[in-house]
Amino acid sequence: MILLVIVTAIQVNSQELCPSVCQCYSEQAICTDLFSDVTNMTQHRFSGVLRDLGVTGSTNLELKEDLFMRWNITSLIFLDLSQNNVTKICQRAFHGLAYLAELYLFGKGITTLQ
C-alpha cells in the first residue's frame, strides 16, 4: 500500500496580516486613521507581533480604555501618535502595553488626562 501525500504551500503575504489602512514591515507598521472607526475594529487587527507602530491622520482622537488590546496590539515597544490630534487619554488607555518603552504624543490638543 502506497500513501501519496500532496502538500500545498501557501505563501502568507505580510499585508494579509496587516489592516488595510496600514503598511506593515516585519514588526513595524505605519497606519493612517487606524483608530477612526471603532465600530469596524475587527477589520483592523494585526495577526503578527507588532513592536513599532506609527499612527497618523486620526482627528480628535480619544485614547479610550483598553484601545490597544481591542486591536490585538500588546507587544509594542515604540508608539508614535505625534501626528494625531489626541484630545483625551483615559486612565487605562495604554493598559496591556507592558513592553512600551517609547511613547510620542507631540502636539497640542490634550485637554483631558485621567
N, C-alpha and C positions, 0 to 999 in steps of 0.2 A: 504494500500500500504506500503510495507516494502522496504526500501532502504538499500542495502548492500554495504558498502564501504570497499574496501580492500586497505590497506596501505602497501606499500613495503618500508622497511627501508634500506637505503643504507649507509653502513659504509664508510666514507671517510678516506682513508689512508693518513697520513701526507706526505708520499713520493710522492703521486699523486699531491700534491700542491707544489712540490719541483722539480727543474730541475734535470735531470738525473746525472749531474756532481756534485751534492751536497748531503750531508747528513743533513737532517733537523730535528730539535728537538724543538717543540713548536715555540718560536720566535727567534730561533738561527739556523744558517746554516754555514756549513763548506764546501767550494767548491774548486774543482781543475779545473783550466783552465776555469773559468766561463766566462771571457771576451775574450777568444781567438778567438771565431768565431762570429764576429759581424753580419755576414750575416744570421745566424740562431738564432738571439736573441729572436725570438718568441718561440723557444723551451726552452729558459732559463728564463721563467717568474716565479715569485713567486706569488702564489694566496693568501697567507695569509699575515698577518702583520709580518714583519721581523724587529727585533730590534738589533740583533747581527749577524754580517757577517764576516767571515774569508775566504779569498781567497788565494790559493796557486797555484803555478805552471805556471802562465802566464809569458811568457818571453817577454822582450821588450814591456811591457805594456804601452800604452799611455792612460792617463785618458782624454778621449775626452769630449766635451761639452755634457751635459745632459745624460751622460752614465748611471747613476743610475736610472734616470727617464725612460729610454728606457726599462729597465728590471723590472719596477714597484717596485723599491726598494727605497721608500721615507720615511720610518719610522725609519731608522737606528739611533741608539744611539751610537753604537760601531762598528767601521770598522777597520779591520786588513788587511792591504795589505803588511805587512812587509816581507812576504815570496815570493814577486814578484820582478821582475826587472823593476820597474817603471822608465821610461826614460823621460817622458814628462807629465806635468799636465797643461791642458788647463784652461783658465780663468773660465769657467763655469762647470768644471768637477764635482763639488760637489753641483751643483745647484739642489734644491729640497730636500736637506737633512737638513731641518730646525731643526731637533732634535739631530743632530750629536754632541756628547759631547767628544768622544774619537776617534782619528784617528792615526793609526800606519803605518808609512812609513819607517821603519828601512831599512838600507842598503845603498849602494852607487850605483848610477845609474841615479839619476835625473839630466838631463842635461838642461832641459827647464822647467821653471816655469813662466807661464803667469799671 
